[in-house]
Structure formats: C-alpha cells, structure tokens
Amino acid sequence: MRLLYLVFTYAFLFITITQLVVGSNVGDACSGNAALCNTPGHYCSVGNSCQLVPIGEYSNTNGMSINCGTGYTTVNPGEGAGANAQVACKCNTGYGRSSNASPCAQCVSGMFKSTVGDIVCTNVSPGKFAADSGSNQVSIGATQEVNCPSGYWSAGSVAQCTQSVAGYYTANAGGSASNSGATQTLACGSGTYSSSAGSTECIPAQAGKCSANANNLCTVIGGIKEESCGAGYWSSNQSGVCTSCGTGYTTVNPGEGAGANA
C-alpha cells in the first residue's frame, strides 16, 4: 500500500510540475491551485478548470483574471496575456497610442478613435465635431466624429462646431450653402442678408430696399437686415446699394423706388 501511495504521489507531482513547466491547456483541472493555469491568457474558472480570460481581462502566469482597467480592453477571449494591462491589453475606443511601449491615453480635444487597438487618435474632419458613442459632444476621449448640425460649422480638428453669426451663412468647401456638415462660414454677398445667428443661407433684399448693416446703412457684404431706400432713391431686387433717381425723377416715400431702373 505504501508503494502504491508513493507511486500516486509521484505521478501527481510529475503531472503538476509538467503542467507548470509546459503550460496549461483549456480544460485542465486547477482545483485548489490557480497557478496550474499558467499559460498567459488562461485563468482558473469557478468551475475549477483552466479557461481563456474573458474580453476586457488579462492574466500572466498565476491563473488569476484581472480587469484591464480604464482605457484598456481586449477584442477576443484569451487575448489578454501579459504581466500588466499596458502590455496585455489594447487601447479602448477614445484612447490611443502608437505601441504598447506607452500607456493608453485619452484622445485630446479635436481628436477621436472609434476602434479598439494600439493606434493613435485621429483629427476630427472639417464639418464635424468630436462625440461619444451617443453622439454627444465631448472635449476629450471622443469615440467618433459627427456632422455639425444646421447653422454650425468647423474647419476640422476641433471638439465642437461654431454657430454662424448674423450676416453670415454656413457653407461647404465649395462655398455652397450647407445645412449639415458645413466646413466654413461666409459673409452674405451684395444684396443679401441673414438676420440671425445659425443661418444656412442669405435672403435677397427686395426691390426698393438694400442689404444693410447694424447702422441701417446699405452694405455690399455681411448684411444683417434689409433697409428701405430713402425718398428719391431706388433699387432693384437683391441690391446692396440704393441709387439716386436722378434729374427729373423722385419718389415720395421710403422704399417706394422699386424697379429695374429710375
């Protein structure tokens, strides 16, 4: 009996030592000794068998599954294999780095990262703003870029879009009026105006009136209102100036001089 006991004891020790040296396999027993799951990326499960660490966790050689922590994760089970999160895990969305030689860092203002992996954050494109997974604007740690809403614009690499001011409109790269994803804001041209912030287009001044500034003076650029031409002056549609009726002509009331010529 003693001989049989020794045989079983040595056999058990041999298997244990072999496991520790060679490395564990999925399904190996680990009851009472998590270290038997010594292959990085393995852990001793509640069922007392070696299994792949879950997504978002890692292990080294001690059979213990550890959460990757803020800014880190993994893509597949068992992928988290290493001495610490910096080495074993990858950068989560909203965090970036060029390699695991550096820790993962939140994307700074005006940048985003939408995928898991050890790559750097990307500049937000023109006409877009930095956002979280719910499309809410954020200053840091953005996971996506979203089109600027109507009346707003951005030239790129910014966390948030800017609202156009009165006298201006939002436009695309080619200068055409844009309702969404505008990349620039342009002043209203001669004979047109926008009276409020967030305008996506400029309105033509009516005949007998001109595009005007805050001082009620006709202007050929950046008009914020339309102003009636004074008595004795006229204008055609979409004009930035009022013209004198000239010798022998006049008008009685402001705005009355409306037409193609005197």
C-alpha positions as CSV (number, residue, x, y, z in Angstrom):
1,M,0.0,0.0,0.0
2,R,2.8,2.4,0.9
3,L,4.4,1.7,-2.5
4,L,1.1,2.4,-4.3
5,Y,0.7,5.6,-2.3
6,L,4.2,6.7,-3.3
7,V,3.5,5.9,-7.0
8,F,0.3,8.0,-7.0
9,T,2.1,10.8,-5.1
10,Y,5.0,11.0,-7.5
11,A,2.6,10.7,-10.5
12,F,0.6,13.7,-9.2
13,L,3.8,15.7,-8.6
14,F,5.1,14.8,-12.1
15,I,1.8,15.9,-13.7
16,T,1.7,19.1,-11.7
17,I,5.4,20.0,-12.4
18,T,4.9,19.2,-16.1
19,Q,1.9,21.5,-16.2
20,L,3.8,24.3,-14.5
21,V,6.7,23.9,-16.9
22,V,4.9,23.2,-20.2
23,G,1.9,25.5,-19.7
24,S,-1.8,24.9,-19.2
25,N,-4.4,23.9,-21.7
26,V,-8.0,25.0,-21.8
27,G,-10.0,22.5,-19.7
28,D,-7.1,21.4,-17.4
29,A,-8.1,20.9,-13.8
30,C,-7.0,23.7,-11.4
31,S,-8.9,22.9,-8.2
32,G,-7.2,24.5,-5.2
33,N,-4.3,25.8,-7.3
34,A,-5.0,28.6,-9.7
35,A,-1.3,28.7,-10.7
36,L,-1.8,25.5,-12.6
37,C,-3.4,27.7,-15.3
38,N,0.0,29.2,-16.0
39,T,-0.4,29.9,-19.7
40,P,-0.7,33.7,-20.1
41,G,-4.3,34.4,-21.1
42,H,-5.6,31.5,-19.0
43,Y,-7.3,31.6,-15.6
44,C,-8.8,29.2,-13.1
45,S,-12.6,29.5,-13.5
46,V,-15.2,29.0,-10.9
47,G,-15.7,25.5,-12.4
48,N,-12.1,24.7,-11.3
49,S,-10.8,24.4,-14.9
50,C,-8.4,26.5,-16.9
51,Q,-10.2,28.8,-19.3
52,L,-9.5,31.7,-21.6
53,V,-9.7,35.1,-19.8
54,P,-12.9,37.0,-20.7
55,I,-12.8,40.0,-23.0
56,G,-11.6,43.1,-21.1
57,E,-9.4,41.0,-18.8
58,Y,-5.9,39.6,-18.7
59,S,-3.6,37.1,-16.9
60,N,0.1,36.4,-16.6
61,T,1.1,33.0,-15.3
62,N,-0.7,32.9,-11.9
63,G,-4.1,31.8,-13.2
64,M,-5.8,35.0,-12.0
65,S,-8.0,37.0,-14.3
66,I,-7.6,40.8,-13.9
67,N,-9.7,43.6,-15.4
68,C,-7.8,45.6,-18.0
69,G,-9.0,48.8,-16.4
70,T,-9.9,52.3,-17.7
71,G,-8.8,52.9,-21.3
72,Y,-7.9,49.3,-21.9
73,T,-9.7,46.3,-23.2
74,T,-9.3,43.2,-25.5
75,V,-11.1,42.0,-28.6
76,N,-11.2,38.2,-28.1
77,P,-11.3,35.8,-25.1
78,G,-7.8,34.8,-24.0
79,E,-6.2,37.7,-25.8
80,G,-5.2,39.5,-22.6
81,A,-1.9,37.8,-21.9
82,G,0.9,39.6,-20.1
83,A,2.4,41.0,-16.9
84,N,0.2,44.1,-16.8
85,A,-2.6,45.9,-18.6
86,Q,-0.3,48.1,-20.6
87,V,1.3,45.0,-22.2
88,A,-1.6,42.5,-22.2
89,C,-4.5,44.8,-23.2
90,K,-5.2,47.1,-26.1
91,C,-6.4,50.7,-26.1
92,N,-10.1,51.1,-25.9
93,T,-12.1,53.4,-28.1
94,G,-11.4,57.0,-27.2
95,Y,-7.9,56.1,-26.1
96,G,-4.8,55.8,-28.3
97,R,-1.0,55.2,-28.5
98,S,1.5,54.1,-31.2
99,S,2.6,50.9,-29.4
100,N,2.3,49.1,-26.0
101,A,5.6,50.7,-25.0
102,S,3.5,53.6,-23.8
103,P,0.3,53.6,-21.7
104,C,-3.0,54.3,-23.4
105,A,-4.0,58.0,-23.2
106,Q,-7.4,59.7,-23.8
107,C,-7.8,61.3,-27.2
108,V,-7.2,65.1,-26.7
109,S,-9.6,67.8,-27.8
110,G,-10.3,67.8,-31.5
111,M,-9.3,64.1,-32.0
112,F,-11.2,60.8,-31.8
113,K,-10.7,57.0,-32.0
114,S,-13.6,54.7,-32.9
115,T,-11.8,51.3,-32.8
116,V,-10.0,49.1,-30.3
117,G,-6.3,48.8,-30.9
118,D,-2.9,50.3,-30.4
119,I,-3.2,53.2,-32.9
120,V,-3.1,56.9,-32.4
121,C,-6.2,59.1,-32.2
122,T,-7.3,60.8,-35.5
123,N,-8.0,64.5,-36.1
124,V,-11.7,65.3,-36.4
125,S,-12.6,66.1,-40.0
126,P,-13.8,69.5,-41.3
127,G,-17.6,69.9,-40.9
128,K,-17.7,67.5,-37.9
129,F,-17.3,67.6,-34.1
130,A,-15.9,65.1,-31.5
131,A,-18.5,62.9,-29.8
132,D,-19.1,60.0,-27.5
133,S,-20.9,56.8,-28.5
134,G,-24.2,58.5,-28.0
135,S,-23.3,61.3,-30.5
136,N,-23.0,63.8,-27.6
137,Q,-20.2,66.4,-28.0
138,V,-17.2,65.8,-25.7
139,S,-13.9,67.6,-25.2
140,I,-11.7,64.6,-24.6
141,G,-11.9,60.8,-25.1
142,A,-14.1,61.1,-28.2
143,T,-15.0,57.8,-29.9
144,Q,-16.5,59.2,-33.1
145,E,-16.9,62.3,-35.3
146,V,-20.4,63.6,-36.1
147,N,-21.6,66.2,-38.7
148,C,-22.1,69.7,-37.5
149,P,-25.8,70.5,-37.1
150,S,-27.6,73.0,-39.2
151,G,-26.3,76.5,-38.7
152,Y,-22.9,75.4,-37.3
153,W,-19.6,74.8,-39.0
154,S,-16.0,73.6,-38.3
155,A,-12.7,73.8,-40.1
156,G,-11.6,70.5,-38.6
157,S,-9.5,69.3,-35.6
158,V,-12.0,70.8,-33.1
159,A,-14.1,69.4,-30.4
160,Q,-17.2,71.4,-31.2
161,C,-18.7,73.3,-34.1
162,T,-19.2,77.1,-34.1
163,Q,-22.5,78.8,-34.9
164,S,-22.5,81.2,-37.7
165,V,-23.3,84.8,-36.8
166,A,-25.8,87.3,-38.3
167,G,-24.6,88.5,-41.7
168,Y,-23.0,85.1,-42.4
169,Y,-24.2,81.6,-43.6
170,T,-22.8,78.1,-43.3
171,A,-21.2,76.6,-46.4
172,N,-19.4,73.6,-47.7
173,A,-15.8,73.6,-49.0
174,G,-17.0,74.8,-52.4
175,G,-18.8,77.8,-50.9
176,S,-22.4,76.5,-51.4
177,A,-24.9,76.9,-48.6
178,S,-24.9,73.8,-46.4
179,N,-27.5,72.6,-43.8
180,S,-25.3,70.0,-42.2
181,G,-21.6,69.3,-42.0
182,A,-20.6,72.8,-43.0
183,T,-16.8,73.5,-43.2
184,Q,-16.8,77.3,-43.2
185,T,-18.9,80.4,-42.7
186,L,-19.1,83.1,-45.3
187,A,-20.4,86.6,-45.3
188,C,-23.6,87.3,-47.1
189,G,-22.9,88.9,-50.5
190,S,-24.2,92.1,-52.0
191,G,-28.0,92.5,-51.8
192,T,-28.5,89.6,-49.4
193,Y,-28.6,89.3,-45.6
194,S,-29.1,87.0,-42.7
195,S,-30.7,88.5,-39.6
196,S,-30.0,85.8,-37.0
197,A,-27.2,83.5,-35.8
198,G,-27.2,80.0,-37.2
199,S,-28.3,80.9,-40.8
200,T,-27.7,78.4,-43.5
201,E,-28.5,80.8,-46.3
202,C,-28.8,84.5,-47.0
203,I,-32.1,86.2,-48.0
204,P,-32.2,88.5,-51.1
205,A,-33.2,92.1,-50.3
206,Q,-36.4,93.2,-52.0
207,A,-36.7,95.9,-54.7
208,G,-36.8,99.3,-53.1
209,K,-34.6,98.1,-50.3
210,C,-30.9,97.2,-49.8
211,S,-28.9,94.8,-47.7
212,A,-27.8,96.8,-44.6
213,N,-25.6,96.7,-41.5
214,A,-26.5,97.4,-37.9
215,N,-26.3,101.1,-38.5
216,N,-29.0,100.8,-41.1
217,L,-26.6,101.7,-43.9
218,C,-26.6,99.8,-47.2
219,T,-23.7,97.3,-47.4
220,V,-22.5,95.0,-50.1
221,I,-21.2,92.3,-47.7
222,G,-22.4,90.9,-44.4
223,G,-25.8,92.4,-44.3
224,I,-27.9,91.6,-41.3
225,K,-31.2,93.2,-42.5
226,E,-32.9,94.9,-45.4
227,E,-33.4,98.7,-45.3
228,S,-35.8,100.8,-47.4
229,C,-34.2,103.2,-49.8
230,G,-34.9,106.8,-48.9
231,A,-37.2,109.1,-50.8
232,G,-35.6,109.9,-54.2
233,Y,-33.7,106.6,-54.4
234,W,-34.5,103.3,-55.9
235,S,-33.2,99.7,-56.1
236,S,-33.9,96.5,-58.0
237,N,-34.2,93.1,-56.4
238,Q,-31.1,91.9,-54.4
239,S,-29.2,95.1,-54.3
240,G,-26.6,96.2,-51.8
241,V,-27.0,99.9,-52.8
242,C,-29.7,102.4,-53.3
243,T,-29.3,104.6,-56.4
244,S,-30.5,108.2,-56.8
245,C,-33.5,108.6,-59.1
246,G,-31.7,111.3,-61.0
247,T,-32.8,114.5,-62.7
248,G,-36.5,114.8,-63.2
249,Y,-37.3,111.7,-61.1
250,T,-38.1,111.1,-57.5
251,T,-40.2,109.1,-55.0
252,V,-42.5,110.2,-52.2
253,N,-42.0,107.5,-49.6
254,P,-39.0,105.4,-48.4
255,G,-38.9,102.0,-50.2
256,E,-41.2,103.3,-53.0
257,G,-38.4,103.3,-55.6
258,A,-38.6,99.6,-56.7
259,G,-37.7,98.6,-60.2
260,A,-35.1,97.8,-62.7
261,N,-34.2,101.5,-63.4
262,A,-35.2,105.0,-62.5
